[in-house]
Amino acid sequence: MPEETTNVDGAAETAGGAADIIAQGGGGDVWYSIGSLLDKGGPIVAILLVLSVISAAIILLKIVQFWTSGLSRRSFVDPAVGKVEQGDLGGALEILKKHKTPLARAMTAGVRAKMRGDLRDEDVAAEIQRVGTMELGALQRYLRWLEVIGNISPLLGLLGTVIGMINAFQSLEAAGTQVDPALLSGGIWVALLTTAVGLIVALPAITALNLLEGKIDQVRLSMRDASSRVIAALHARPGPAQSRAAQ
C-alpha cells in the first residue's frame, strides 16, 4: 500500500527533524547533569556548585558534632543536683565528669567554682554562664556559613538569570527581522537554569540552619534550667561540707 508507506516515511522524517531541532537547541541533554549545568550556566552555576559542596560538608560536620556531643542526654542532671542539695559537691562532680556533654561541662564549672571557695551564688551562676556560652559558641561554629549560603544562592541564581536574559535579547536583536523563536526560548530556559540551581542550593542550607539552631536553643534552655537548679540546690545545702576535692 504505497499511500500508507509514504505516510510512515513522512512521519519518520518529521520525528527525525524534531529530534534534530531539540538536540541543536540543547534539549537533548539532561539539564541537571554536572557537565550540562556547567556548560549552560557558566561561572554562576560553577560558584553555586562550590557553595553546595561547602554547605553539604558543614551540614555533615554539624550532624556528627551534635550526635557525638549527646545534646539530648539529661539523665545526669537530677542525680548531680541531688548531690549538691546533700552538700556532697565532690559526689556531684564525679557524676558530671562521666558525661562529656555541653550541659554537663557547664554544670561542672559551677560546682568547681563553689568548691574553690565561698563564692556568692551570682559568681557561681556567672561561671556556669561563661562556660555555657563557650559551649554554645562551639555548637554554633560554621552555622553563619549556612546562613550566608542560604541567603546569597537565590540572589546569585537571579543574577545569572538576568545576565542570561540580557544575552538572549541581544541575540534576538542581532537576528533582526529573521527572528527564530527557538533562539529566544532556548536563551530563556538557559537563563532560568541558574535560578533553579540557586534555589536547589539554598533550600537544604536554610532547612539545616533552622533545625540546628532549634537544637542549640534547646541546649541553651537546658543550661539556664540547670544553672537555676544548681543555685537553688546550693541554698538548700545542709552545710559547706565537701566530700571530695576538685580534680
C-alpha positions as CSV (number, residue, x, y, z in Angstrom):
1,M,0.0,0.0,0.0
2,P,2.1,2.9,-1.3
3,E,0.0,5.7,0.4
4,E,0.5,4.2,3.9
5,T,4.2,3.7,3.2
6,T,4.5,7.3,2.2
7,N,2.7,8.4,5.5
8,V,5.0,6.3,7.6
9,D,8.1,7.6,5.9
10,G,6.9,11.2,6.3
11,A,6.2,10.7,10.0
12,A,9.6,9.2,10.5
13,E,11.2,12.2,8.7
14,T,9.2,14.6,10.8
15,A,10.2,12.9,14.1
16,G,13.8,12.8,13.0
17,G,13.7,16.5,12.1
18,A,12.1,17.3,15.5
19,A,14.8,15.3,17.3
20,D,17.5,17.2,15.4
21,I,15.9,20.6,16.4
22,I,15.8,19.5,20.1
23,A,19.4,18.3,20.0
24,Q,20.6,21.5,18.4
25,G,18.7,23.6,20.9
26,G,20.3,21.7,23.8
27,G,17.1,20.0,24.8
28,G,18.6,16.6,24.1
29,D,21.0,17.0,27.1
30,V,20.0,16.2,30.6
31,W,19.9,19.6,32.1
32,Y,20.7,18.5,35.7
33,S,23.9,16.7,34.9
34,I,27.0,18.4,36.2
35,G,28.6,18.8,32.8
36,S,25.4,20.3,31.3
37,L,25.0,22.6,34.2
38,L,28.5,24.0,33.9
39,D,28.2,24.2,30.1
40,K,24.8,26.0,30.1
41,G,25.0,28.0,33.4
42,G,28.6,29.2,33.1
43,P,30.5,30.7,36.1
44,I,27.4,31.5,38.1
45,V,26.5,27.8,38.2
46,A,30.1,26.9,39.0
47,I,30.0,29.2,42.0
48,L,26.7,27.7,43.2
49,L,28.1,24.2,42.9
50,V,31.0,25.1,45.0
51,L,28.7,26.6,47.6
52,S,26.6,23.5,47.6
53,V,29.7,21.4,48.4
54,I,30.6,23.7,51.3
55,S,27.0,23.6,52.5
56,A,26.9,19.8,52.4
57,A,30.2,19.5,54.2
58,I,29.1,21.9,57.0
59,I,25.8,20.0,57.5
60,L,27.5,16.7,57.8
61,L,30.1,18.1,60.2
62,K,27.4,19.6,62.4
63,I,25.4,16.4,62.4
64,V,28.4,14.4,63.5
65,Q,29.3,17.0,66.2
66,F,25.7,17.2,67.6
67,W,25.5,13.4,67.6
68,T,28.8,12.9,69.4
69,S,28.1,15.7,71.9
70,G,25.0,13.9,73.3
71,L,22.9,17.1,73.4
72,S,19.7,15.2,74.3
73,R,21.3,13.4,77.4
74,R,20.0,14.9,80.7
75,S,19.8,11.8,82.9
76,F,22.8,13.1,85.0
77,V,21.1,16.3,86.0
78,D,18.8,15.1,88.7
79,P,21.5,12.9,90.5
80,A,24.0,15.7,90.3
81,V,21.6,18.3,91.7
82,G,20.6,15.8,94.4
83,K,24.3,15.5,95.5
84,V,24.6,19.3,95.6
85,E,21.5,19.5,97.8
86,Q,23.0,17.0,100.2
87,G,26.2,19.1,100.4
88,D,28.3,16.5,98.5
89,L,29.8,18.7,95.9
90,G,32.5,16.1,95.2
91,G,29.9,13.4,94.5
92,A,28.1,15.8,92.1
93,L,31.4,16.5,90.4
94,E,32.1,12.7,90.0
95,I,28.7,12.3,88.3
96,L,29.2,15.2,86.0
97,K,32.7,14.2,85.0
98,K,31.3,10.9,83.5
99,H,29.4,12.9,80.8
100,K,31.1,14.9,78.1
101,T,28.1,16.9,77.0
102,P,28.0,20.8,76.9
103,L,25.4,20.8,79.7
104,A,27.5,18.6,81.9
105,R,30.6,20.8,81.4
106,A,28.6,23.9,82.3
107,M,27.3,22.4,85.5
108,T,30.8,21.1,86.3
109,A,32.2,24.6,86.0
110,G,29.6,25.9,88.6
111,V,30.3,23.1,91.0
112,R,34.1,23.6,90.7
113,A,33.7,27.3,91.3
114,K,31.8,26.7,94.5
115,M,34.4,24.1,95.7
116,R,37.2,26.6,95.1
117,G,35.9,29.0,97.8
118,D,33.0,30.6,99.5
119,L,31.7,32.3,96.3
120,R,28.4,34.1,96.0
121,D,25.6,32.4,94.1
122,E,25.9,35.2,91.5
123,D,29.5,34.2,90.9
124,V,28.6,30.5,90.5
125,A,25.9,31.4,88.1
126,A,28.3,33.6,86.1
127,E,30.8,30.8,85.8
128,I,28.1,28.4,84.6
129,Q,27.0,31.1,82.1
130,R,30.6,31.7,80.9
131,V,31.3,28.0,80.2
132,G,27.9,27.6,78.7
133,T,28.5,30.4,76.3
134,M,31.7,28.9,75.2
135,E,30.0,25.5,74.7
136,L,27.2,27.1,72.7
137,G,29.7,29.0,70.6
138,A,31.4,25.7,69.6
139,L,28.0,24.4,68.6
140,Q,27.2,27.5,66.5
141,R,30.6,27.4,64.7
142,Y,30.2,27.4,60.9
143,L,26.4,28.0,61.1
144,R,26.9,31.5,59.8
145,W,28.2,30.0,56.6
146,L,25.0,28.1,56.1
147,E,23.1,31.4,56.6
148,V,25.2,33.2,54.1
149,I,24.9,30.4,51.5
150,G,21.2,30.2,52.0
151,N,20.8,33.9,51.5
152,I,23.1,34.5,48.6
153,S,22.4,31.4,46.5
154,P,19.0,32.6,45.2
155,L,20.5,36.0,44.5
156,L,23.3,34.5,42.5
157,G,20.8,32.4,40.6
158,L,18.7,35.5,39.9
159,L,21.8,37.4,38.7
160,G,22.6,34.5,36.3
161,T,19.0,34.7,35.0
162,V,19.2,38.4,34.4
163,I,22.5,38.0,32.6
164,G,21.1,35.2,30.5
165,M,18.0,37.2,29.6
166,I,20.2,40.1,28.5
167,N,22.2,37.8,26.3
168,A,19.1,36.2,24.9
169,F,17.6,39.6,23.9
170,Q,20.9,40.7,22.5
171,S,20.9,37.7,20.2
172,L,17.3,38.4,19.3
173,E,18.2,41.9,18.4
174,A,21.2,40.8,16.3
175,A,18.9,38.4,14.4
176,G,17.0,41.4,13.0
177,T,13.8,40.6,11.1
178,Q,14.7,36.9,10.8
179,V,13.7,36.1,14.4
180,D,13.9,32.4,15.4
181,P,11.5,31.7,18.3
182,A,13.8,28.7,19.2
183,L,16.6,31.2,19.8
184,L,14.6,33.2,22.3
185,S,13.1,30.2,24.1
186,G,16.5,28.4,24.3
187,G,18.1,31.5,25.8
188,I,15.3,31.9,28.4
189,W,15.4,28.3,29.7
190,V,19.2,28.5,30.0
191,A,18.8,31.8,31.9
192,L,16.2,30.3,34.3
193,L,18.5,27.4,34.9
194,T,20.7,29.5,37.3
195,T,17.7,30.5,39.3
196,A,16.7,26.8,39.7
197,V,20.2,25.9,40.8
198,G,20.3,28.7,43.3
199,L,17.1,27.6,44.9
200,I,18.3,24.0,45.0
201,V,21.4,25.1,46.8
202,A,19.6,27.4,49.2
203,L,16.8,25.1,50.4
204,P,18.9,22.5,52.2
205,A,21.2,25.1,53.7
206,I,18.2,27.1,55.2
207,T,16.4,24.0,56.4
208,A,19.5,22.6,58.1
209,L,20.3,26.0,59.6
210,N,16.9,26.3,61.2
211,L,16.9,22.7,62.5
212,L,20.4,23.1,64.0
213,E,19.6,26.4,65.6
214,G,16.5,24.9,67.1
215,K,18.6,22.2,68.8
216,I,21.0,24.8,70.1
217,D,18.1,26.8,71.6
218,Q,17.0,23.6,73.4
219,V,20.6,23.3,74.9
220,R,20.5,26.9,75.9
221,L,17.3,26.5,77.8
222,S,18.6,23.3,79.4
223,M,21.7,25.3,80.6
224,R,19.5,28.0,82.1
225,D,17.4,25.5,83.9
226,A,20.4,23.6,85.2
227,S,22.0,26.8,86.4
228,S,18.9,27.8,88.3
229,R,18.6,24.3,89.8
230,V,22.3,24.3,90.9
231,I,21.9,27.7,92.6
232,A,18.7,26.5,94.3
233,A,20.4,23.3,95.5
234,L,23.3,25.3,96.9
235,H,20.8,27.3,99.0
236,A,19.3,24.0,100.2
237,R,22.6,22.5,101.3
238,P,22.9,21.4,104.9
239,G,26.4,22.9,105.2
240,P,29.6,23.6,103.4
241,A,30.8,20.1,103.6
242,Q,32.6,19.0,100.5
243,S,33.3,15.3,100.4
244,R,36.0,15.3,97.8
245,A,38.5,17.7,96.4
246,A,38.1,19.1,92.9
247,Q,40.2,17.5,90.3
